[in-house]
Amino acid sequence: MTAPKSSSVYASKHDPATLRTHQWRTVANSAGHLLPHLKPTMTILDVGCGPGTITVDLARNYVPQGHITGLEYAEEPLRAAREHAEALGVSNVTFTRGDVLNLSKDYPEESFDVVHAHQVVQHVADPVRALREMRRVVKKGGIVAVRESAAMMWYPPSEGMEKWYKLYRTVATGFGGNPDPGSRLHVWAKEAGFAKEDISCSTGTWCFSTPEERRWWSQIFAERLLAQSYIDIVVEKGGCCSLEDLRELSQMWRDWGEDEDGWFNITHGEIICRKT
Ligand SMILES: C[S@@+](CC[C@H](N)C(=O)[O-])C[C@H]1O[C@@H](n2cnc3c(N)ncnc32)[C@H](O)[C@@H]1O
């Protein structure tokens, strides 16, 4: 596979199933590490905000007297983000197009109290540059918070799941991204200019094991694998596998969802970096 020319290397595109996984995310299930650092009047930049459910949750429930800007490279999720804020009547949030690798274009130095990214820097061609830009626009004394997947584990062991995981990594890497980089975020942060003593690390997990969780999670992957945008990438352009392989992997996910012992875990690496 050849990497695209643009700085965004988001391989999943924004098909409906992908948007649904992002729209499930909240501060409680995806940004708990940020909570001890928030004050109600803060200004936050949420880079790569996607359909904005974490962004709107932050605005509504954690910085109600502050303001949050959701910045996103792609137009499709921004539409969903604006609709979501409007439906909930949340007005202290603004959504805008932009590139985390070029924040200088839109924001002067020291513009925000907090700069946050959830599952974004693994999808950009130069993650250290992204962190450097995030550091530049955060105020002195403020924080940059990043959370990215570090590892995926599942039960039962299966050849099909191994094959799916290999394909997932091949596609992400082929697009110039860094799949599951959660264990090295602190190293990238140092390269971006944060002092070691100003970086703290933690982990957070998602677990899908109840019948409802398995049904939801498996349907999403079964669908994502057969989305036309994914077929275009991996079969038509990438030549990574055949349509038949994708159909088999899609069925494998459906079978996993039906297995009462099925269990899926994603462990994330989290960093909080203070700008001193
Ligand atoms: C996995 S989604 C995460 C969305 C959201 N943060 C969440 O957790 O629900 C990654 C998002 O980053 C966006 N993205 C990728 N490259 C970007 C860039 N260079 N600048 C800004 N956003 C980018 C993608 O378009 C996508 O919406």
The ligand as an SDF file (V2000), in Angstrom:
LIG
                    3D

 27 29  0  0  0  0  0  0  0  0999 V2000
  -10.2470    7.5660   15.4600 C   0  0  0  0  0  0  0  0  0  0  0  0
  -10.9240    9.1410   15.0950 S   0  0  0  0  0  0  0  0  0  0  0  0
  -11.1010    9.8010   16.7510 C   0  0  0  0  0  0  0  0  0  0  0  0
  -12.2080   10.8370   16.8550 C   0  0  0  0  0  0  0  0  0  0  0  0
  -12.4300   11.3720   18.2770 C   0  0  0  0  0  0  0  0  0  0  0  0
  -11.2370   11.9610   18.8320 N   0  0  0  0  0  0  0  0  0  0  0  0
  -12.9310   10.2530   19.1700 C   0  0  0  0  0  0  0  0  0  0  0  0
  -12.1420    9.6620   19.9060 O   0  0  0  0  0  0  0  0  0  0  0  0
  -14.1170    9.9300   19.0800 O   0  0  0  0  0  0  0  0  0  0  0  0
   -9.5320   10.0660   14.4820 C   0  0  0  0  0  0  0  0  0  0  0  0
   -9.9480   11.4080   13.9030 C   0  0  0  0  0  0  0  0  0  0  0  0
   -8.7890   12.2150   13.6620 O   0  0  0  0  0  0  0  0  0  0  0  0
   -9.0020   12.9240   12.4500 C   0  0  0  0  0  0  0  0  0  0  0  0
   -7.7030   13.3340   11.8800 N   0  0  0  0  0  0  0  0  0  0  0  0
   -6.8100   12.5620   11.2170 C   0  0  0  0  0  0  0  0  0  0  0  0
   -5.7450   13.2840   10.8310 N   0  0  0  0  0  0  0  0  0  0  0  0
   -5.9480   14.5460   11.2930 C   0  0  0  0  0  0  0  0  0  0  0  0
   -5.1880   15.7450   11.2080 C   0  0  0  0  0  0  0  0  0  0  0  0
   -4.0260   15.7810   10.5630 N   0  0  0  0  0  0  0  0  0  0  0  0
   -5.6950   16.8580   11.8110 N   0  0  0  0  0  0  0  0  0  0  0  0
   -6.9010   16.8240   12.4440 C   0  0  0  0  0  0  0  0  0  0  0  0
   -7.6710   15.7070   12.5270 N   0  0  0  0  0  0  0  0  0  0  0  0
   -7.2020   14.5790   11.9710 C   0  0  0  0  0  0  0  0  0  0  0  0
   -9.7530   11.9230   11.5710 C   0  0  0  0  0  0  0  0  0  0  0  0
  -10.4130   12.5680   10.4970 O   0  0  0  0  0  0  0  0  0  0  0  0
  -10.6820   11.2780   12.5760 C   0  0  0  0  0  0  0  0  0  0  0  0
  -11.9270   11.9230   12.6640 O   0  0  0  0  0  0  0  0  0  0  0  0
  1  2  1  0
  2  3  1  0
  2 10  1  0
  3  4  1  0
  4  5  1  0
  5  6  1  0
  5  7  1  0
  7  8  2  0
  7  9  1  0
 10 11  1  0
 11 12  1  0
 11 26  1  0
 12 13  1  0
 13 14  1  0
 13 24  1  0
 14 15  1  0
 14 23  1  0
 15 16  2  0
 16 17  1  0
 17 18  1  0
 17 23  2  0
 18 19  1  0
 18 20  2  0
 20 21  1  0
 21 22  2  0
 22 23  1  0
 24 25  1  0
 24 26  1  0
 26 27  1  0
M  CHG  2   2   1   9  -1
M  END
$$$$
